[in-house]
Amino acid sequence: MAEWLRACDVNFVPDHEGRCVRLGNEDIAIFKVDGEFFALADHCPHGDGRLSEGWVENGEVECPLHQSRFNLVTGAVQCPPARDDARFFQIRCDGENVMVQLGD
């Protein structure tokens, strides 16, 4: 069953950057671009890179280790060497809280 969990305060993530939060057993990268939030698994599917530490530009995040890029909305890989998409999560704001949906 899917549930919405509080990930962080809206001010926790600077604009055009990412931050990692731990929800349950998941490390989740929360990104903010022009006030809009996105959530991906904080693990590059190509290696051990933390996407929350990547560069955010043009609606994508670039892995800091091997420069693979992923779409912030869908997690789709945009540039090799990664071949697999990053897992994405539904996200919304509820007042000052950033909420992420975990589960089915």
N, C-alpha and C positions, 0 to 999 in steps of 0.2 A: 504494500500500500504506500502510495506517495504521500509525503508530508512536507510542508513548508517549514524551514528552520531559519532562525535569525542567524545571519552570517556575520554582520558587522553594522556599524553606524555608517550613514551615508558619507560622513566626513573622514572615515578611516582610509579611503582610497583617494589619492590625489588624481586630478584629471590627467588623462593620457598616460596612466601608469597602472600597475597591477600590485596586488597584495595577496598573500596566502592566508587562508583561514582553514581551520580544521573543524569539520562537521562529521560526527560519528567517526568512521574509519577513513574518511576521505579528506585529502588535502585538495582544496579548491582555490584556484586563482580567480580573484574577483578583479575585474577591470572597469575603469570608468573613462568614457570618451564623451566629451561635451555634455556631461551630466547624465549620460545613459550608462547603465551597468550591464556587464556580461560576465558569464562564469564558465570556466573550462577546468578540467582536471589539471592540477598543477604538476603534471608530469608529461614531458614530451614523449610521444609514443616511439620516437627514434632512439632515445637514450635517457640519461639521467638528468637532463636539463629541467629546471624549474621555470615553467612558463611565466609565473608571477614576477620573475626577475628579467624577463625579456623586454624588448623594445616594442612599444605600441605605436603604430602608425598606419594610416589609411585603412582602418577597420580590421587590422591584423596584428598579431603578436609574433615576434621573431624569437625563436629559442636562442638563449644566450650561448649555447654550446656549439651547435652545428648550423645555425642560421636557417633552419626550416621555419616556414611561416604558416600560421593557422588563422582562418577566418574567425573573428570574435563571435559572430552570430551563430555559426553552425559547427565550428571546430574543424571544418574541412581543411585538409592540407593544401597549401597554395604553392609551396616551393620545396623541392627535395633538399636534403636526403631523406626526410621522413616520407613514408609511403602510406601510413595509416593516419586517419583523422584523430584529432584530440577529442576526448569525450566532452560534450557540452551539457550544461544544466540550465533549466528554466530559472529565471531570476526576476524579481520584482521589488519595488520599494513599497513599504507600508509605513508612511510617515517618515521618521528618521531612520528606520530599520531597513537594511538590505536583506531580503529573504531569498533563500535558494531552495528549490524543490529536490528532495532526495527520494529515491525509491522508484517504483514502477510508474 
